[in-house]
Amino acid sequence: MSKPKVILVACGTAIATSTVVAHAIEEGMKKRGITVTTRQCKATEVPSLAADADLIVTTTPLPGNLGKPVIQTLAFLTGIGKEEVLKQIEEMLK
């Protein structure tokens, strides 16, 4: 089995929103046969945590170039475009 991909999930406070997003990503990737580990954090913590992540998914704008792919989306909260974002995550993790 391959090593799980690490997805950093960021929102404003790292409580409710990032929990919803992290669970949705985990379920979506599981259905696609991709093993992921999600780590939740505040948007302000991303620069110090980005090095250990394969991908960053955020619900709020992040500062400059973090050296990792970033997806900024509200799709997991609104439901609009959720499948498209899951497909984008899948492609980025391959």
FIZADREN-121749 format. One record per atom (N, C-alpha, C): y, x, z; atom name; residue in one letter; chain. Coordinates in pm, whole numbers. Last residue first. Layout:
BEGIN
{{Y,X,Z},CA,a,A}
...
***
This chain:
BEGIN
{{1250,-239,-795},N,k,A}
{{1140,-185,-875},CA,k,A}
{{1165,-40,-911},C,k,A}
{{1476,-336,-677},N,l,A}
{{1378,-270,-591},CA,l,A}
{{1263,-207,-669},C,l,A}
{{1615,-466,-875},N,m,A}
{{1675,-347,-816},CA,m,A}
{{1576,-268,-730},C,m,A}
{{1449,-687,-924},N,e,A}
{{1470,-586,-1027},CA,e,A}
{{1524,-456,-969},C,e,A}
{{1479,-826,-678},N,e,A}
{{1347,-780,-725},CA,e,A}
{{1361,-669,-827},C,e,A}
{{1751,-887,-689},N,i,A}
{{1700,-800,-583},CA,i,A}
{{1566,-742,-625},C,i,A}
{{1749,-1062,-909},N,q,A}
{{1828,-939,-915},CA,q,A}
{{1779,-839,-810},C,q,A}
{{1595,-1269,-801},N,k,A}
{{1546,-1196,-919},CA,k,A}
{{1619,-1062,-934},C,k,A}
{{1768,-1352,-601},N,l,A}
{{1636,-1300,-564},CA,l,A}
{{1575,-1220,-680},C,l,A}
{{1976,-1444,-763},N,v,A}
{{2000,-1329,-676},CA,v,A}
{{1867,-1268,-632},C,v,A}
{{1850,-1662,-884},N,e,A}
{{1902,-1554,-967},CA,e,A}
{{1925,-1428,-885},C,e,A}
{{1798,-1824,-663},N,e,A}
{{1686,-1768,-740},CA,e,A}
{{1730,-1651,-828},C,e,A}
{{2067,-1890,-584},N,k,A}
{{1975,-1817,-496},CA,k,A}
{{1862,-1750,-573},C,k,A}
{{2260,-2043,-704},N,g,A}
{{2230,-1913,-761},CA,g,A}
{{2131,-1830,-681},C,g,A}
{{2336,-2205,-414},N,i,A}
{{2375,-2197,-555},CA,i,A}
{{2350,-2056,-605},C,i,A}
{{2296,-2193,-147},N,g,A}
{{2182,-2233,-228},CA,g,A}
{{2211,-2222,-377},C,g,A}
{{2481,-2103,34},N,t,A}
{{2513,-2224,-42},CA,t,A}
{{2393,-2279,-117},C,t,A}
{{2354,-1882,143},N,l,A}
{{2417,-1980,232},CA,l,A}
{{2443,-2111,161},C,l,A}
{{2266,-1732,-62},N,f,A}
{{2167,-1769,39},CA,f,A}
{{2223,-1869,139},C,f,A}
{{2501,-1684,-211},N,a,A}
{{2395,-1771,-265},CA,a,A}
{{2294,-1816,-159},C,a,A}
{{2702,-1521,-167},N,l,A}
{{2692,-1631,-71},CA,l,A}
{{2579,-1725,-111},C,l,A}
{{2703,-1164,-211},N,t,A}
{{2669,-1299,-251},CA,t,A}
{{2675,-1397,-135},C,t,A}
{{2688,-848,-339},N,q,A}
{{2771,-933,-254},CA,q,A}
{{2750,-1076,-300},C,q,A}
{{2478,-585,-343},N,i,A}
{{2490,-721,-395},CA,i,A}
{{2574,-798,-294},C,i,A}
{{2473,-243,-422},N,v,A}
{{2524,-348,-334},CA,v,A}
{{2526,-481,-409},C,v,A}
{{2297,67,-421},N,p,A}
{{2332,-58,-489},CA,p,A}
{{2372,-165,-387},C,p,A}
{{2471,343,-264},N,k,A}
{{2354,256,-276},CA,k,A}
{{2394,132,-354},C,k,A}
{{2708,469,-219},N,g,A}
{{2597,549,-269},CA,g,A}
{{2467,473,-282},C,g,A}
{{2927,328,-159},N,l,A}
{{2838,358,-47},CA,l,A}
{{2717,440,-90},C,l,A}
{{3256,313,-250},N,n,A}
{{3123,353,-296},CA,n,A}
{{3039,397,-176},C,n,A}
{{3460,74,-55},N,g,A}
{{3425,169,-163},CA,g,A}
{{3280,195,-197},C,g,A}
{{3358,-164,196},N,p,A}
{{3445,-55,149},CA,p,A}
{{3381,27,37},C,p,A}
{{3271,-505,108},N,l,A}
{{3245,-377,175},CA,l,A}
{{3337,-270,120},C,l,A}
{{3307,-859,160},N,p,A}
{{3340,-735,89},CA,p,A}
{{3315,-610,174},C,p,A}
{{3012,-1039,266},N,t,A}
{{3154,-1008,279},CA,t,A}
{{3185,-877,205},C,t,A}
{{2749,-1056,262},N,t,A}
{{2819,-1181,239},CA,t,A}
{{2970,-1161,244},C,t,A}
{{2525,-820,107},N,t,A}
{{2634,-855,197},CA,t,A}
{{2696,-989,162},C,t,A}
{{2271,-591,85},N,v,A}
{{2309,-727,50},CA,v,A}
{{2410,-772,154},C,v,A}
{{2174,-284,-40},N,i,A}
{{2260,-350,57},CA,i,A}
{{2294,-488,3},C,i,A}
{{1880,-84,-64},N,l,A}
{{1969,-184,-121},CA,l,A}
{{2051,-244,-7},C,l,A}
{{1756,107,81},N,d,A}
{{1734,111,-64},CA,d,A}
{{1833,19,-135},C,d,A}
{{1898,289,360},N,a,A}
{{1866,165,288},CA,a,A}
{{1841,192,139},C,a,A}
{{1996,506,494},N,d,A}
{{1855,473,514},CA,d,A}
{{1810,350,436},C,d,A}
{{2269,511,431},N,a,A}
{{2182,620,386},CA,a,A}
{{2033,588,396},C,a,A}
{{2402,299,562},N,a,A}
{{2364,288,421},CA,a,A}
{{2263,394,376},C,a,A}
{{2510,321,812},N,l,A}
{{2369,285,802},CA,l,A}
{{2315,288,659},C,l,A}
{{2780,372,797},N,s,A}
{{2699,462,880},CA,s,A}
{{2549,435,869},C,s,A}
{{2874,163,629},N,p,A}
{{2886,303,588},CA,p,A}
{{2799,399,669},C,p,A}
{{2808,-78,790},N,v,A}
{{2736,-40,668},CA,v,A}
{{2753,107,630},C,v,A}
{{2962,-166,999},N,e,A}
{{2858,-67,1029},CA,e,A}
{{2789,-12,904},C,e,A}
{{3122,-367,906},N,t,A}
{{3188,-242,946},CA,t,A}
{{3088,-130,975},C,t,A}
{{2944,-577,876},N,a,A}
{{2997,-511,756},CA,a,A}
{{3061,-377,790},C,a,A}
{{2673,-546,1105},N,k,A}
{{2809,-591,1075},CA,k,A}
{{2856,-516,951},C,k,A}
{{2326,-597,1010},N,c,A}
{{2437,-523,1068},CA,c,A}
{{2568,-591,1036},C,c,A}
{{1969,-596,988},N,q,A}
{{2095,-668,993},CA,q,A}
{{2203,-582,1059},C,q,A}
{{1726,-502,769},N,r,A}
{{1800,-457,888},CA,r,A}
{{1937,-525,884},C,r,A}
{{1404,-577,644},N,t,A}
{{1548,-603,647},CA,t,A}
{{1605,-553,778},C,t,A}
{{1163,-449,439},N,t,A}
{{1209,-451,578},CA,t,A}
{{1358,-476,572},C,t,A}
{{927,-580,203},N,v,A}
{{1059,-531,242},CA,v,A}
{{1075,-534,393},C,v,A}
{{701,-584,-55},N,t,A}
{{715,-568,89},CA,t,A}
{{851,-508,120},C,t,A}
{{650,-817,-303},N,i,A}
{{725,-696,-268},CA,i,A}
{{743,-692,-116},C,i,A}
{{550,-1052,-408},N,g,A}
{{458,-943,-381},CA,g,A}
{{526,-811,-348},C,g,A}
{{708,-1267,-427},N,r,A}
{{703,-1181,-546},CA,r,A}
{{612,-1060,-526},C,r,A}
{{699,-1372,-177},N,k,A}
{{646,-1454,-286},CA,k,A}
{{630,-1373,-414},C,k,A}
{{841,-1168,-49},N,k,A}
{{699,-1188,-17},CA,k,A}
{{631,-1268,-128},C,k,A}
{{1098,-1214,-142},N,m,A}
{{1028,-1094,-186},CA,m,A}
{{878,-1104,-158},C,m,A}
{{1157,-1458,-10},N,g,A}
{{1163,-1447,-156},CA,g,A}
{{1088,-1327,-209},C,g,A}
{{1133,-1386,263},N,e,A}
{{1045,-1488,204},CA,e,A}
{{1039,-1476,51},C,e,A}
{{1339,-1191,280},N,e,A}
{{1200,-1159,316},CA,e,A}
{{1103,-1256,253},C,e,A}
{{1562,-1344,205},N,i,A}
{{1521,-1229,123},CA,i,A}
{{1375,-1195,152},C,i,A}
{{1571,-1529,414},N,a,A}
{{1558,-1576,276},CA,a,A}
{{1509,-1463,185},C,a,A}
{{1612,-1361,634},N,h,A}
{{1490,-1441,625},CA,h,A}
{{1465,-1489,483},C,h,A}
{{1868,-1255,568},N,a,A}
{{1752,-1167,584},CA,a,A}
{{1621,-1245,570},C,a,A}
{{2030,-1488,572},N,v,A}
{{2014,-1410,450},CA,v,A}
{{1888,-1323,457},C,v,A}
{{2011,-1564,843},N,v,A}
{{1974,-1657,736},CA,v,A}
{{1943,-1581,607},C,v,A}
{{2114,-1331,961},N,t,A}
{{1979,-1377,994},CA,t,A}
{{1929,-1471,885},C,t,A}
{{2374,-1317,871},N,s,A}
{{2281,-1214,827},CA,s,A}
{{2137,-1252,858},C,s,A}
{{2478,-1546,1008},N,t,A}
{{2474,-1538,862},CA,t,A}
{{2373,-1435,814},C,t,A}
{{2446,-1486,1294},N,a,A}
{{2387,-1601,1226},CA,a,A}
{{2371,-1582,1075},C,a,A}
{{2512,-1173,1324},N,i,A}
{{2439,-1271,1405},CA,i,A}
{{2378,-1377,1314},C,i,A}
{{2691,-988,1222},N,a,A}
{{2550,-952,1232},CA,a,A}
{{2472,-1047,1322},C,a,A}
{{2955,-1054,1161},N,t,A}
{{2920,-1029,1301},CA,t,A}
{{2776,-986,1324},C,t,A}
{{2982,-1056,874},N,g,A}
{{3093,-1024,962},CA,g,A}
{{3053,-984,1103},C,g,A}
{{2693,-892,736},N,c,A}
{{2789,-1003,740},CA,c,A}
{{2897,-964,840},C,c,A}
{{2427,-734,556},N,a,A}
{{2553,-728,632},CA,a,A}
{{2632,-858,623},C,a,A}
{{2124,-588,545},N,v,A}
{{2188,-718,527},CA,v,A}
{{2310,-724,618},C,v,A}
{{1948,-350,374},N,l,A}
{{2050,-366,478},CA,l,A}
{{2124,-496,449},C,l,A}
{{1618,-311,310},N,i,A}
{{1737,-383,266},CA,i,A}
{{1828,-401,386},C,i,A}
{{1373,-90,212},N,v,A}
{{1464,-126,321},CA,v,A}
{{1590,-190,263},C,v,A}
{{1039,-142,108},N,k,A}
{{1177,-114,72},CA,k,A}
{{1267,-163,185},C,k,A}
{{741,-3,248},N,p,A}
{{834,-115,232},CA,p,A}
{{973,-66,193},C,p,A}
{{523,199,56},N,k,A}
{{617,193,167},CA,k,A}
{{714,76,145},C,k,A}
{{224,49,-77},N,s,A}
{{345,129,-86},CA,s,A}
{{436,105,34},C,s,A}
{{-118,84,0},N,m,A}
{{0,0,0},CA,m,A}
{{124,88,0},C,m,A}
***
